[in-house]
Amino acid sequence: MSQVRVIDSIDVHAEGEPGRVLLGLHLSVRGTTMAERLQWCVDHLDALRHLLLWEPRGHPAMCAVLVLPPVTEDGDAGIVIVEQGGFRPMSGSNTICAVTALLETGALPMTEPETLVRLDTAVGRVEALARVDGRKVVSVQIRNVPSFVVGLDLPVEVHGVGTVAADVAFGGQFYVQAPAASFGVELDASNVPAIVRSGISLLAAAREQVPVRHPENPAINEIGLVMLHGPAQQAGTDGRNCVAMPNGPLDGEDPATWRGSVDRSPCGTGTSARMACMYARGQLPLGQPFVHQGILGTTFTGLLRGVTTVGGRSAVLPSIEGRGWITGLNSHVLDPDDPFPQGYTLGDLWSTSNR
């Protein structure tokens, strides 16, 4: 076993979404800012991303988060999000996973009834307030980075569908969002294949037609994910959604590439972007809880805490609250004789094969 590579992870799910938490001190990620570290991961750690998220160690819905030393004096940790589409600056569900893992394993000290965890990200400071009972994290409220609208009701030409009025907004990542009714699909777990195909077709078109660039971090310049949303159908909720994540290259004219997986949670950064659009339309006031239901019926509770500006743009200050559960303490092994040192994908589950 002396020649094998062993990578430890704490596996967690946040309201259904799986996250693989890596305490990345051994990775020697370089950079004096989190933006530099994010770019370093893009340039140097893609093989690790594939190894942990692709088969046989991962699956199409698997995400991860690298927990790094903070870059600020008062920070507790820095985080870089690892998704099928690449390294990302922020994720609500993965942040809940990371905070749950750090506190319940003792990597960070836990204080009852509440513990504040200060996280550095490539798009700014995120504060997570963990509610603790009996040494157990019972919920995590994420005070997210500022969220802002790029455009409302933008006409996006979707191959085979026509013009779809879509919103593009930033909630920690850039999202394109539209009503599920625009594609004639119901937001139900039994309709996941149709939801993915519809959503990814919109994402592919929006990436080609709507340019985006974060005003304070120009390297963040791609619409990462797509959300289809609808009205609430269950008492105690205010809306429904399903976020689709591509797991391969996209082509707006090629339906064969419109594949991916859905976020099993109600999506924290997507909910932040959704609330920014609702606020811009006068549909959601500051301080009013917004209970957003995901495809599994689980919920995140969102809240707009105030307003600010980002690079001259009007923005809101969202928070998201949900819960995570540790599912495993794993040691992932890479033997030097393994014929798949970066994992693999096959076309039965993934959008493209990579063997």
Secondary structure, 3 states (H helix, E strand, C coil): CCCCEEEEEEEEEECCEEEEEEEHHHHCCCCCCHHHHHHHHHHHCHHHHHHHHCECCCCCCCEEEEEECCCCCCCCEEEEEEECCEEECCCHHHHHHHHHHHHHCCCCCCCCCEEEEEEEECCEEEEEEEEEECCEEEEEEEECCCEEEEEEEEEEEECCCEEEEEEEEECCCEEEEEEHHHHCCCCCHHHHHHHHHHHHHHHHHHHHHCCCCECCECCCCCEEEEEEEECCCCCCCCEEEEEEEECCCCCCCCHHHCCEEECCCCCHHHHHHHHHHHHHCCCCCCCCCEEEECCCCCEEEEEEEEEEEECCEEEEEEEEEECEEEEEEEEEEECCCCCCCCCEECCCCCCCCEC
